[in-house]
Structure formats: C-alpha cells, structure tokens
Amino acid sequence: MKSMRCVIPVILLSFIVHEGTAKPTAQIHFMGSVVEAGCWNDVGTLEIQCHNKQGVERYIIVENIITPISSPHATVKRDYLDEDKQLTVLRIVYD
C-alpha cells in the first residue's frame, strides 16, 4: 500500500510535465477579408441581393445572363447543369 502511494504522485507528475510541454503542430494563415453578409435570392424573384462594404444592397437580375457580372467586391460566374441551358448554378466569388 505504501508503494502505491508513491506511484500515484509520480504518474500524476509525469502527466503534468508532459502536458506542459505540448506545443501546437500546425498554423492557420488567413488572407482576405471576412464577409459579414453574403448574397441571397428571395423565392419568386429574378434578383440576387448582395451587401457591399457600405452595407448597401446590390440587385442583380439573373434572367438571360449573357455576359459575366462583376462588381468591385465580387464576380458572379455561371455554370449550366443541362444541355438546354435552362438550369444554371451561379457562383459568387468574392475578391
């Protein structure tokens, strides 16, 4: 029983020393800006609404897009899902 009393503090001490020497193994480097509010589309409308840095909404009509839409803060890219070009995915890429 006396040896058990000696072993427990040694185990606890070695655990505390080991945990105290732990160091991070990775770093995260963030470049860019945090976008507080992105873009959204209200059901039943033909617009995408986006916030710019001043907080003003920007409305973009997405029916019959012929040329890429760009703004000072984002670019809208389109990809067609079908051969008839009836279904489109719009990607908003922030600068």
DSSP file (Angstrom, degrees, kcal/mol; ACC not computed):
  #  RESIDUE AA STRUCTURE BP1 BP2  ACC     N-H-->O    O-->H-N    N-H-->O    O-->H-N    TCO  KAPPA ALPHA  PHI   PSI    X-CA   Y-CA   Z-CA
    1    1 A M     >        0   0    0      0, 0.0     4,-1.5     0, 0.0     5,-0.1   0.000 360.0 360.0 360.0 -35.8    0.0    0.0    0.0
    2    2 A K  H  >  +     0   0    0      1,-0.2     4,-1.0     2,-0.2     5,-0.1   0.894 360.0  50.5 -66.5 -38.6    2.9    2.3    0.8
    3    3 A S  H  > S+     0   0    0      1,-0.2     4,-1.9     2,-0.2    -1,-0.2   0.846 106.0  56.6 -67.7 -32.0    4.4    1.8   -2.7
    4    4 A M  H  > S+     0   0    0      1,-0.2     4,-1.9     2,-0.2    -1,-0.2   0.876 102.6  54.8 -65.5 -37.0    1.1    2.6   -4.3
    5    5 A R  H  < S+     0   0    0     -4,-1.5    -1,-0.2     1,-0.2    -2,-0.2   0.810 110.7  46.6 -65.0 -29.0    1.0    5.9   -2.5
    6    6 A C  H  X S+     0   0    0     -4,-1.0     4,-1.2     2,-0.2    -2,-0.2   0.842 109.8  52.5 -80.4 -35.5    4.4    6.7   -4.1
    7    7 A V  H  X S+     0   0    0     -4,-1.9     4,-2.4     1,-0.2     5,-0.2   0.889 101.6  58.8 -71.6 -40.2    3.5    5.6   -7.6
    8    8 A I  H  X S+     0   0    0     -4,-1.9     4,-2.4     1,-0.2     5,-0.2   0.924 106.2  46.5 -60.4 -47.9    0.3    7.7   -8.0
    9    9 A P  H  > S+     0   0    0      0, 0.0     4,-2.6     0, 0.0    -1,-0.2   0.874 111.8  52.8 -62.6 -33.7    2.1   11.1   -7.4
   10   10 A V  H  X S+     0   0    0     -4,-1.2     4,-2.4     2,-0.2    -2,-0.2   0.916 110.4  47.0 -66.9 -42.0    4.8   10.0   -9.9
   11   11 A I  H  X S+     0   0    0     -4,-2.4     4,-2.0     2,-0.2    -1,-0.2   0.932 114.4  46.9 -64.1 -45.4    2.3    9.2  -12.5
   12   12 A L  H  X S+     0   0    0     -4,-2.4     4,-2.3    -5,-0.2    -2,-0.2   0.909 112.2  50.3 -62.6 -42.4    0.4   12.4  -12.0
   13   13 A L  H  X S+     0   0    0     -4,-2.6     4,-2.4     1,-0.2    -1,-0.2   0.908 110.1  49.3 -63.9 -42.6    3.6   14.5  -12.0
   14   14 A S  H  X S+     0   0    0     -4,-2.4     4,-2.2     1,-0.2    -1,-0.2   0.874 111.1  50.4 -66.5 -35.5    4.8   12.9  -15.3
   15   15 A F  H  X S+     0   0    0     -4,-2.0     4,-2.5     2,-0.2    -2,-0.2   0.915 111.3  48.2 -65.7 -43.4    1.4   13.6  -16.9
   16   16 A I  H  X S+     0   0    0     -4,-2.3     4,-1.8     2,-0.2    -2,-0.2   0.906 112.8  47.8 -64.4 -42.3    1.5   17.2  -15.8
   17   17 A V  H  X S+     0   0    0     -4,-2.4     4,-0.9     2,-0.2    -1,-0.2   0.914 112.7  49.1 -65.2 -42.8    5.1   17.7  -17.1
   18   18 A H  H >< S+     0   0    0     -4,-2.2     3,-0.7     1,-0.2     4,-0.3   0.923 112.1  47.6 -63.6 -44.4    4.2   16.1  -20.4
   19   19 A E  H >< S+     0   0    0     -4,-2.5     3,-0.9     1,-0.2    -1,-0.2   0.828 107.0  58.3 -66.1 -31.7    1.1   18.2  -20.9
   20   20 A G  H 3< S+     0   0    0     -4,-1.8    -1,-0.2     1,-0.2    -2,-0.2   0.731 105.1  50.1 -70.7 -22.0    3.0   21.4  -20.0
   21   21 A T  T << S+     0   0    0     -4,-0.9    -1,-0.2    -3,-0.7    -2,-0.2   0.400  80.3 122.4 -97.6   2.5    5.5   20.7  -22.9
   22   22 A A    <   -     0   0    0     -3,-0.9    -3,-0.0    -4,-0.3    -4,-0.0  -0.420  41.2-171.2 -66.9 137.9    2.8   20.2  -25.6
   23   23 A K        -     0   0    0     -2,-0.1    -2,-0.1     0, 0.0     2,-0.0  -0.929  30.2 -94.4-129.2 153.0    3.2   22.6  -28.5
   24   24 A P        -     0   0    0      0, 0.0     3,-0.1     0, 0.0     0, 0.0  -0.378  26.9-161.7 -65.5 145.8    0.9   23.4  -31.5
   25   25 A T        +     0   0    0      1,-0.1     2,-0.3    -2,-0.0     0, 0.0   0.465  67.7  39.1-107.4  -4.1    1.8   21.4  -34.6
   26   26 A A        -     0   0    0      2,-0.0     2,-0.4     0, 0.0    -1,-0.1  -0.973  61.0-152.6-144.4 157.6    0.1   23.5  -37.2
   27   27 A Q        -     0   0    0     -2,-0.3     2,-0.5    -3,-0.1     0, 0.0  -0.967   9.9-143.6-130.0 148.2   -0.7   27.1  -38.0
   28   28 A I        -     0   0    0     -2,-0.4     2,-0.6     2,-0.0    -2,-0.0  -0.958  11.6-164.0-111.8 123.6   -3.5   28.7  -39.9
   29   29 A H        -     0   0    0     -2,-0.5     2,-0.5     2,-0.0    -2,-0.0  -0.937   8.1-159.7-107.6 118.2   -2.7   31.7  -42.1
   30   30 A F        +     0   0    0     -2,-0.6     2,-0.4     2,-0.0    -2,-0.0  -0.854  11.8 178.2-101.9 129.1   -5.7   33.8  -43.1
   31   31 A M        +     0   0    0     -2,-0.5     2,-0.3     2,-0.1    -2,-0.0  -0.996  47.7  31.3-127.2 134.7   -5.5   36.1  -46.1
   32   32 A G  S    S-     0   0    0     -2,-0.4     2,-0.3     2,-0.0    -2,-0.0  -0.861  87.7 -63.1 123.2-158.2   -8.5   38.1  -47.3
   33   33 A S        -     0   0    0     -2,-0.3     2,-0.5     2,-0.0    -2,-0.1  -0.945  40.4-110.2-132.7 154.0  -11.4   39.7  -45.6
   34   34 A V        -     0   0    0     -2,-0.3     2,-0.7     1,-0.0    -2,-0.0  -0.703  26.8-142.8 -83.8 128.4  -14.4   38.3  -43.6
   35   35 A V        -     0   0    0     -2,-0.5     3,-0.2     1,-0.2    -1,-0.0  -0.835  14.1-171.2 -93.9 113.6  -17.7   38.7  -45.5
   36   36 A E  S    S+     0   0    0     -2,-0.7     2,-0.5     1,-0.3    -1,-0.2   0.939  75.4  17.4 -73.1 -47.2  -20.3   39.5  -42.9
   37   37 A A  S    S-     0   0    0     14,-0.1    14,-0.4    15,-0.1    -1,-0.3  -0.991  74.2-169.8-128.9 126.6  -23.3   39.2  -45.2
   38   38 A G        -     0   0    0     -2,-0.5    13,-0.8     1,-0.2     2,-0.3   0.316  36.3 -65.6 -88.4-141.7  -23.1   37.3  -48.5
   39   39 A C  E     +A   50   0A   0     11,-0.2     2,-0.3    53,-0.1    11,-0.2  -0.804  47.1 177.8-114.0 156.8  -25.7   37.1  -51.2
   40   40 A W  E     -A   49   0A   0      9,-2.0     9,-2.8    -2,-0.3     2,-0.4  -0.958  20.8-136.1-151.0 166.6  -29.1   35.6  -51.3
   41   41 A N        -     0   0    0     -2,-0.3     2,-0.4     7,-0.2     7,-0.1  -0.997  17.0-136.6-130.5 128.3  -32.1   35.2  -53.5
   42   42 A D    >   -     0   0    0     -2,-0.4     3,-1.8     5,-0.4     5,-0.3  -0.682  36.3-103.3 -82.0 136.2  -35.7   35.6  -52.5
   43   43 A V  T 3  S+     0   0    0     -2,-0.4     3,-0.1     1,-0.3    -1,-0.1  -0.333 105.0  21.5 -60.3 134.0  -38.1   32.9  -53.8
   44   44 A G  T 3  S+     0   0    0      1,-0.3     2,-0.3    -2,-0.0    -1,-0.3   0.452 103.2 101.8  89.0   0.9  -40.1   34.1  -56.7
   45   45 A T    <   -     0   0    0     -3,-1.8    -1,-0.3     2,-0.1    16,-0.0  -0.757  67.1-138.9-113.5 163.7  -37.8   36.9  -57.8
   46   46 A L  S    S+     0   0    0     -2,-0.3    16,-1.7    -3,-0.1    17,-0.5  -0.210  73.3  93.2-109.8  39.3  -35.3   37.2  -60.6
   47   47 A E  E     - B   0  61A   0     -5,-0.3     2,-0.4    14,-0.2    -5,-0.4  -0.940  59.1-149.0-133.2 152.2  -32.7   39.0  -58.5
   48   48 A I  E     - B   0  60A   0     12,-1.7    12,-2.1    -2,-0.3     2,-0.5  -0.983  20.4-151.5-114.3 133.9  -29.7   38.3  -56.3
   49   49 A Q  E     +AB  40  59A   0     -9,-2.8    -9,-2.0    -2,-0.4     2,-0.3  -0.911  17.9 176.3-110.8 132.5  -29.2   40.7  -53.5
   50   50 A C  E     -AB  39  58A   0      8,-1.9     8,-2.7    -2,-0.5     2,-0.4  -0.955  24.7-131.0-132.8 150.1  -25.7   41.4  -52.1
   51   51 A H  E     - B   0  57A   0    -13,-0.8     6,-0.2   -14,-0.4     2,-0.2  -0.822  20.7-159.2 -95.8 139.5  -24.2   43.7  -49.5
   52   52 A N    >   -     0   0    0      4,-1.3     3,-1.8    -2,-0.4   -15,-0.1  -0.456  43.7 -81.6-102.5-173.4  -21.2   45.7  -50.4
   53   53 A K  T 3  S+     0   0    0      1,-0.3    -2,-0.0    -2,-0.2    -1,-0.0   0.780 130.3  53.1 -63.3 -26.8  -18.7   47.3  -47.9
   54   54 A Q  T 3  S-     0   0    0      2,-0.1    -1,-0.3     1,-0.0     3,-0.1   0.505 116.6-113.0 -85.5  -3.3  -21.0   50.2  -47.2
   55   55 A G  S <  S+     0   0    0     -3,-1.8     2,-0.3     1,-0.3    -2,-0.1   0.539  70.3 140.3  85.9   6.7  -23.9   47.9  -46.4
   56   56 A V        -     0   0    0      1,-0.1    -4,-1.3    -5,-0.0    -1,-0.3  -0.668  53.8-119.4 -85.3 136.6  -26.0   48.9  -49.5
   57   57 A E  E     -B   51   0A   0     -2,-0.3     2,-0.5    -6,-0.2    -6,-0.2  -0.510  20.6-153.2 -76.3 142.0  -27.8   46.1  -51.2
   58   58 A R  E     -B   50   0A   0     -8,-2.7    -8,-1.9    -2,-0.2     2,-0.5  -0.972   6.4-153.2-115.2 127.9  -26.9   45.4  -54.8
   59   59 A Y  E     -B   49   0A   0     -2,-0.5     2,-0.5   -10,-0.2   -10,-0.2  -0.885  10.4-172.7-105.4 127.6  -29.6   43.8  -57.0
   60   60 A I  E     -B   48   0A   0    -12,-2.1   -12,-1.7    -2,-0.5     2,-0.4  -0.977  19.0-138.8-121.6 121.4  -28.5   41.7  -60.0
   61   61 A I  E     -B   47   0A   0     -2,-0.5   -14,-0.2   -14,-0.2    -2,-0.0  -0.676  16.2-171.2 -79.5 128.4  -31.1   40.5  -62.4
   62   62 A V    >   +     0   0    0    -16,-1.7     3,-0.6    -2,-0.4     2,-0.4   0.306  45.9 111.5-107.1   8.6  -30.2   36.9  -63.3
   63   63 A E  T 3  S-     0   0    0    -17,-0.5    -2,-0.1     1,-0.2   -17,-0.0  -0.709  90.8  -1.5 -84.9 132.4  -32.6   36.2  -66.2
   64   64 A N  T 3  S-     0   0    0     -2,-0.4     2,-0.4     1,-0.2    -1,-0.2   0.926  80.9-169.3  57.2  51.9  -31.0   35.9  -69.6
   65   65 A I    <   +     0   0    0     -3,-0.6    -1,-0.2     1,-0.2    -3,-0.1  -0.591  18.1 164.9 -72.0 126.1  -27.4   36.5  -68.5
   66   66 A I        +     0   0    0     -2,-0.4    -1,-0.2     1,-0.3    -2,-0.1   0.745  62.3  34.9-109.7 -41.4  -25.2   36.9  -71.5
   67   67 A T  S    S-     0   0    0      1,-0.1    -1,-0.3     0, 0.0     2,-0.0  -0.830  94.9 -92.1-114.9 153.9  -22.0   38.4  -70.0
   68   68 A P        -     0   0    0      0, 0.0     2,-0.5     0, 0.0     9,-0.1  -0.352  39.1-132.8 -61.8 142.9  -20.4   37.8  -66.7
   69   69 A I  E     +C   76   0B   0      7,-0.9     7,-3.0    -9,-0.0     2,-0.3  -0.841  30.6 174.9 -99.0 131.9  -21.5   40.1  -63.9
   70   70 A S  E     -C   75   0B   0     -2,-0.5     5,-0.2     5,-0.2     7,-0.0  -0.956  11.8-178.2-135.9 157.3  -18.8   41.7  -61.8
   71   71 A S        -     0   0    0      3,-2.7     3,-0.1    -2,-0.3    -2,-0.0  -0.858  48.9 -91.2-139.8 174.1  -18.6   44.3  -59.1
   72   72 A P  S    S+     0   0    0      0, 0.0     3,-0.1     0, 0.0   -20,-0.0   0.742 125.7  29.4 -62.1 -20.5  -15.7   45.9  -57.1
   73   73 A H  S    S+     0   0    0      1,-0.2    22,-2.2    21,-0.1     2,-0.3   0.584 124.5  21.2-116.7 -13.4  -16.1   43.2  -54.5
   74   74 A A  E     - D   0  94B   0     20,-0.3    -3,-2.7    21,-0.1     2,-0.4  -0.989  53.5-144.9-154.8 158.1  -17.4   40.0  -56.2
   75   75 A T  E     -CD  70  93B   0     18,-2.4    18,-3.2    -2,-0.3     2,-0.6  -0.992  16.3-143.4-126.0 136.2  -17.8   38.3  -59.5
   76   76 A V  E     -CD  69  92B   0     -7,-3.0    -7,-0.9    -2,-0.4     2,-0.4  -0.890  20.2-173.8-101.5 122.9  -20.8   36.2  -60.5
   77   77 A K  E     - D   0  91B   0     14,-3.1    14,-3.5    -2,-0.6     2,-0.4  -0.897   8.6-150.0-115.2 145.9  -19.9   33.1  -62.6
   78   78 A R  E     - D   0  90B   0     -2,-0.4     2,-0.4    12,-0.2    12,-0.2  -0.906  11.6-174.0-119.4 146.0  -22.5   30.8  -64.1
   79   79 A D  E     - D   0  89B   0     10,-2.1    10,-3.2    -2,-0.4     2,-0.3  -0.998  22.9-132.1-134.3 130.7  -22.4   27.0  -64.9
   80   80 A Y  E     - D   0  88B   0     -2,-0.4     8,-0.2     8,-0.2     3,-0.0  -0.634  10.1-163.6 -85.7 141.1  -25.1   25.3  -66.8
   81   81 A L  S    S+     0   0    0      6,-3.0     2,-0.3    -2,-0.3     7,-0.1   0.607  72.8  36.8 -96.1 -16.3  -26.5   22.0  -65.4
   82   82 A D  S >  S-     0   0    0      5,-0.7     3,-1.1     1,-0.1     5,-0.1  -0.890  81.8-113.3-135.3 165.0  -28.2   20.8  -68.6
   83   83 A E  T 3  S+     0   0    0     -2,-0.3    -1,-0.1     1,-0.2    -3,-0.0   0.800 114.2  57.7 -68.5 -29.4  -27.7   20.9  -72.4
   84   84 A D  T 3  S-     0   0    0      1,-0.0    -1,-0.2    -3,-0.0    -4,-0.0   0.518 106.0-127.6 -79.1  -4.4  -30.6   23.2  -73.0
   85   85 A K  S <  S+     0   0    0     -3,-1.1    -2,-0.1     2,-0.1     3,-0.1   0.886  73.1 124.3  57.6  42.6  -29.1   25.8  -70.6
   86   86 A Q        +     0   0    0      1,-0.2     2,-0.5     0, 0.0    -1,-0.1   0.713  62.6  56.1 -98.0 -28.6  -32.3   26.0  -68.6
   87   87 A L  S    S-     0   0    0     -5,-0.1    -6,-3.0     2,-0.0    -5,-0.7  -0.927  70.7-179.9-110.1 125.9  -30.8   25.2  -65.2
   88   88 A T  E     -D   80   0B   0     -2,-0.5     2,-0.5    -8,-0.2    -8,-0.2  -0.959  22.9-150.0-129.6 140.6  -27.9   27.4  -64.0
   89   89 A V  E     -D   79   0B   0    -10,-3.2   -10,-2.1    -2,-0.4     2,-0.5  -0.951  16.9-156.2-105.0 124.8  -25.7   27.5  -61.0
   90   90 A L  E     -D   78   0B   0     -2,-0.5     2,-0.5   -12,-0.2   -12,-0.2  -0.897   5.6-163.0-101.5 125.8  -24.5   31.0  -60.1
   91   91 A R  E     -D   77   0B   0    -14,-3.5   -14,-3.1    -2,-0.5     2,-0.7  -0.931   7.0-152.4-108.1 128.7  -21.3   31.2  -58.1
   92   92 A I  E     -D   76   0B   0     -2,-0.5     2,-0.6   -16,-0.2   -16,-0.2  -0.898  12.9-166.9-100.9 114.6  -20.4   34.4  -56.3
   93   93 A V  E     -D   75   0B   0    -18,-3.2   -18,-2.4    -2,-0.7     2,-0.3  -0.904  10.5-145.3-106.5 117.6  -16.7   34.7  -56.0
   94   94 A Y  E      D   74   0B   0     -2,-0.6   -20,-0.3   -20,-0.2   -21,-0.1  -0.638 360.0 360.0 -84.7 137.5  -15.5   37.4  -53.6
   95   95 A D              0   0    0    -22,-2.2   -21,-0.1    -2,-0.3    -1,-0.1   0.459 360.0 360.0 -72.0 360.0  -12.3   39.2  -54.4
